């Protein structure tokens, strides 16, 4: 989390999501790969960094909207931004602007993140379709797909 103190409330529940944490890690890895690009390729680097940055931001914004319709829409945007980043990575690899090892590392992380987002979307779509959605307990709703975090004591 940001800094050494984890501040918790229901609006910050997205910070408990594995996909959000993986999106932050992915953004960091993309930054590390593209930050040293030469000036002539600054726009390419900036676009790859911006699209990776958009993933975690859309997860958080959608979560904070408290509406399942808007949450899902933001998750779809996060998936689109991730696709944009993967496309940029492939193009940079093809143009020999990043190494095969760098491309493989980023693609592997993106694949894991993409699958997590797809599972979250699927779980939320099921909740939407069944009418089993509670706007006030989004933390529990959003983590149901991961089954690895017990938030009963962490909500404030």
N, C-alpha and C positions, 0 to 999 in steps of 0.2 A: 504494500500500500504506500501511499504518499507519505514520505517522512517516516518517523519512527512511531508515531501515534496513530492508531486506527480509531477514528471517530465513527461511531455507529448510530444510525437511525434508519427508519424504513425507507427514506428517500435514497440512501446510499447503499441499499442492499445489492445493487449491481456489482459492488466491489467484492462480494462473496461469490460471484459467478465465476466458475472455472473459465468459461469462454472470454470473459472480460479480462481476467488475469493473463490468459494466453494471448489475447489481442495486444495487451500492453507489452508483453515479451516480444511478440512479433514486430511491433512498431520499433522497439529498441534494436532488434536485429537488422531491420531494414535501414534504420538510421546509421548503424555501424557500417553497413555495406556501402551505402550511397553517399555518406557525408564527405568522403575524400575525392569525389568525382572532379575532374578538371572543369574549369570555368565554362568551356565550350559546351559541356553537357549538364550545366547547372539546372536547366529546365527539366531535363530527364530525371535527374536526381530528386529535385524538389517535388515533381509529380508522384514519383514512387513513394517518397516519404509522406506526402500529403494523403495519398490514397490509403496507405497503411494506418496513418493517424486517424482517418475517418472511421475505421472499423470499431475501435474501442469507444470512440465518441458516440457513435450511433447506438451501440449497445446500451450505454449509459443514458442517453437522451430518451430512447424508447422506453426503457425501464421507468424512468422518472415521469413519464407521461401518464402512467397509471391506467391507461386504456389498453385493453388487449389488442384492439385494432391498430392503434398507433404504435404499440410495442412491436407487433409483428411487422408493420411497415418499416420501422427503423431497423429491425433485424434483416429484412430484405435488402435495405440500403447497405447495411454492414456487409452482407454477402456480396453485393455488387462491387463495393469498394475493394473487398478482398480479391474478387475476380480481376478487377483492374490492376491491382498490385501484382498478382500472379502473371498477368499478361505482360506487364512491364518487366518483370524479372526474366521471363522467357525471351523477350525482345533484347534485353541487355545481354543475356547469355549468348544469343545468336549473333549479336554484333561484337562479341568478345570484349564487352565492357565490364563484365564480371566473370569470375572464374566458374568452372563447373562445380567446384566444391561450394562456393558461395551460393550459386543458384540452387543446388541440391539441398543445402541447409535451409534456405528460405522456403523452398517449395515444400519440403517436408513439414516445416512448422505451419505453413499456410494450409496444407492438406488436413492436418490435425485440427486446426482452428475451424476450417470450413465444415468438417464433419461434426464438430461440437455445435456449431451454429445451426446446422441442418437438423440435428437431433433436438435442439432447443425449440426451433421453429415447429417441428413436427409435434412435440409435446404440447406447445402452446396452442397450435391449431386444433388438437384434440380437445383441449380444455375449452377453447372457444366454441367448437362445434357441439360439445356436450352441455354447454352452459355452466361448466364447473370452473368458474373464474371468480376470484375474490380480489377486488381492487385494493383492499387495505392490507393484504398479506402477500404482496408481490414477491417478497423474498422466498417464501415457502413455495409458491407457485413456480418460480423461475428455476429453483434448484431441484425440483422433483426429478428431473431427467437424470441428474448426476448421482443422486442417492449417497453422496459422500460427505455432505455437510449437514450437521444437525444444528439448526439455528434457533432451537427452542429457548436457549439461554442467551443467545447473542443479540436478539432484537431488543431495542430500547425504545 
